[in-house]
Amino acid sequence: MDVAVDIEYDDVDTERGTTREARFVPGVRVTCTRCQNWQESLGTGVDSIQSACARLKTSCPKHEQNNYYSQEA
């Protein structure tokens, strides 16, 4: 089933390096419009959106094999 996603551009919380201090970088959050499951990705380009959509497919809490899409990607 093809399922649309909502996209939010925001700073993504990530840990980098050995200091374990949180660092915020520009990123995207894609949210499934069916179940509200979401995934974040670093970066704000088309590749970042597609990466987050691919992770939505493997993290679906209903174990559906949806194809996620956005008008932006």
Beta strands, then each sheet from edge to edge (+ up, - down):
strand 1: 2-15
strand 2: 22-32
strand 3: 38-42
strand 4: 67-69
sheet 1: 3+ 2- 1+ 4+
end
